[in-house]
Amino acid sequence: MALKLAFSPCPNDTFVFHALAHGLVKGAPPVEVTFADVDVTNTAAEQGEFDLVKVSYAALPWLLDDYELLPCGGALGRGCGPLVLTRQDGPRDLDGARVAVPGDRTTAYLLFRLWAQGQQPAAIDVVPFHEIMPAVAAGRYDAGLVIHEARFTYPRHGLTALVDLGEWWEGDTGLPIPLGAILAKRGTVDPAAATEWIRDSVRQAWADPAASRDYVLAHAQEMEQAVVDQHIALYVNEFTADLGAEGRKAIEALLGRAAEAGLTPQISSSRATAWSS
């Protein structure tokens, strides 16, 4: 039977999973692909809907009883953090502001909450990612939390960055920022086998980038090639192939700080070994 695989239509995910999705990974089972934004997959994974799924690292405290974190295929890195955007004449802090965010269990929103402690926004609304910049530019929101390719395109909307949460995180911790994780459903998918399938898919993507180009562009929401290339170069990196010690330390730091601040549940020590071992 085909495994149910879910990831976003963003270029980094379609680039990474092209070979696996197209039956080009030797020994891997067929997969049934669902494209969905990460806020959707976070919720769907909590309901156990997928066998392999891309989620936010911020959602792990709610998911690790049913899923196992894989050490590859996800998105960690430097210089790739979420941005808080305002208009040129917008607020310099968020007290009393209306803020649009892409999801309440996204890593972006968790970083935002850690950074914004002490500030008191008037409202936080979950808004589809592609609607956030136009909504801020039109004045419907005072600020917007954005991710992915928005860091390349926000000046086109007349917006300015109030803070780069990646720079803030890296400056405070010295660690890369853990954004998106790949999980395998416990009792359904062998995590060691799934790790090898995904690593092979990544290797094929790097070995022949042109092979996935049409697939990537077909799902890239009308991004031009230059932005797609920037997106892939930024989010598909050494941590995509393997979290390594530094990636695991970053996950531990993010979720440890979040639990200490009361923003997420504490993860049991047995589940935390996924990134501490």
PyMOL commands that set and color helices and strands:
alter all, ss='L'
color gray80, all
select helices_A, chain A and resi 11-21+38-46+57-62+107-115+129-137+150-157+165-173+191-207+209-218+225-235+238-241+244-260+269-276
alter helices_A, ss='H'
color red, helices_A
select strands_A, chain A and resi 3-7+31-35+52-56+67-69+75-77+83-87+98-101+123-126+143-146+159-164+177-185
alter strands_A, ss='S'
color yellow, strands_A
deselect
rebuild
show_as cartoon
